[in-house]
Amino acid sequence: MPVSAFDHGLLYGDGVFEGIRFQEKGLLLLDEHVQRLYDSARMIQLRIAQNPDEMRRMVIEAVRHCGMENGYVRLVVTRGVGDLGVNPASCGTPTVMILVSTISLYPEKFYEEGLRVHVCQTKKPPLDVLPCNAKTCNYLNNGLAALEFTKEGCQEGLMLTTEGFVSEATADNVFGIQGNALFTPSLDTNCLPGITRAKVMELAKEKGFQVREGKYLPDEFREADEVFLTGTGAGIIAVTTLGGQRIGNGKTGKTTRALRDAYESKCRQWLTFVDAHERKLVR
Ligand SMILES: Cc1ncc(COP(=O)(O)O)c(C=O)c1O
């Protein structure tokens, strides 16, 4: 179905979205993604016509009929069609789009070598400027930061708050490891409340790590034993160079590797299989 050029999602980036991974026809952490979609919508006063259960079913149907075993669902809900003015009040029913595509993961060698990560000049806007802690269609800020790290020959970039604290990467959350403790920017740095972030925090606590959330400077990450990123697409991936400086011994560290293995094996428990009759592991 065509999308109108008068849709405010297109004209003004007015909308919310989710990216959901599926493997062997099982959607990873589906309920958490649907929940965050509605949380994001509430934060921008967008009333989605469907209820969360209907949305969940629509996503399942899309994957059931796509003919792919593994891939990525992009679920987008925009403000809908309005006039050319910026005011969302002119918009009618929100537009729902469900795109099923392949997922572009980092090549395997980066899971061994880790990523080169740049510290970007492009800052995260404060919460009273843009609610970046909602997953909105307004990713220009992240896109500009991505142009910066690409120019520097890096694979990702850390974005800082206007006060200079680390918030997150352009499409992933960030963690540091110091001894037996993990640390990660708190949500008041305006980072996205990552679903992988939350699961990794749970997993690390189960494994006996202390987990701290707070405001950290880039130097605190540079001096950490290990640094890694988390996200739906990447899973857990090490950062081995930050702002031109080597982290630890410059290779994926043993704690990052152990957390990644633990996370990847837990993922199987977090799948909603689209064909409930053929599979036992349905939630
Ligand atoms: C800006 C940003 N931060 C963090 C993440 C990681 O979030 P999640 O683990 O829910 O995929 C994403 C990706 O969704 C993102 O776009």
Ligand as a Chemical Component Dictionary entry (heavy atoms), coordinates in Angstrom:
data_LIG
# 
_chem_comp.id                   LIG 
_chem_comp.type                 NON-POLYMER 
_chem_comp.pdbx_formal_charge   0 
_chem_comp.three_letter_code    LIG 
# 
loop_
_chem_comp_atom.comp_id 
_chem_comp_atom.atom_id 
_chem_comp_atom.alt_atom_id 
_chem_comp_atom.type_symbol 
_chem_comp_atom.charge 
_chem_comp_atom.model_Cartn_x 
_chem_comp_atom.model_Cartn_y 
_chem_comp_atom.model_Cartn_z 
_chem_comp_atom.pdbx_ordinal 
LIG C1 C1 C 0 19.821 4.941  19.864 1  
LIG C2 C2 C 0 19.745 3.507  20.252 2  
LIG N1 N1 N 0 20.260 3.128  21.432 3  
LIG C3 C3 C 0 20.222 1.849  21.843 4  
LIG C4 C4 C 0 19.654 0.867  21.046 5  
LIG C5 C5 C 0 19.605 -0.555 21.543 6  
LIG O1 O1 O 0 18.303 -0.875 21.960 7  
LIG P1 P1 P 0 17.745 -2.362 21.894 8  
LIG O2 O2 O 0 18.645 -3.170 22.755 9  
LIG O3 O3 O 0 16.377 -2.255 22.457 10 
LIG O4 O4 O 0 17.799 -2.780 20.476 11 
LIG C6 C6 C 0 19.107 1.217  19.809 12 
LIG C7 C7 C 0 18.484 0.213  18.935 13 
LIG O5 O5 O 0 17.341 -0.072 19.025 14 
LIG C8 C8 C 0 19.133 2.571  19.409 15 
LIG O6 O6 O 0 18.608 2.961  18.242 16 
# 
loop_
_chem_comp_bond.comp_id 
_chem_comp_bond.atom_id_1 
_chem_comp_bond.atom_id_2 
_chem_comp_bond.value_order 
_chem_comp_bond.pdbx_ordinal 
LIG C1 C2 SING 1  
LIG C2 N1 SING 2  
LIG C2 C8 DOUB 3  
LIG N1 C3 DOUB 4  
LIG C3 C4 SING 5  
LIG C4 C5 SING 6  
LIG C4 C6 DOUB 7  
LIG C5 O1 SING 8  
LIG O1 P1 SING 9  
LIG P1 O2 DOUB 10 
LIG P1 O3 SING 11 
LIG P1 O4 SING 12 
LIG C6 C7 SING 13 
LIG C6 C8 SING 14 
LIG C7 O5 DOUB 15 
LIG C8 O6 SING 16 
# 
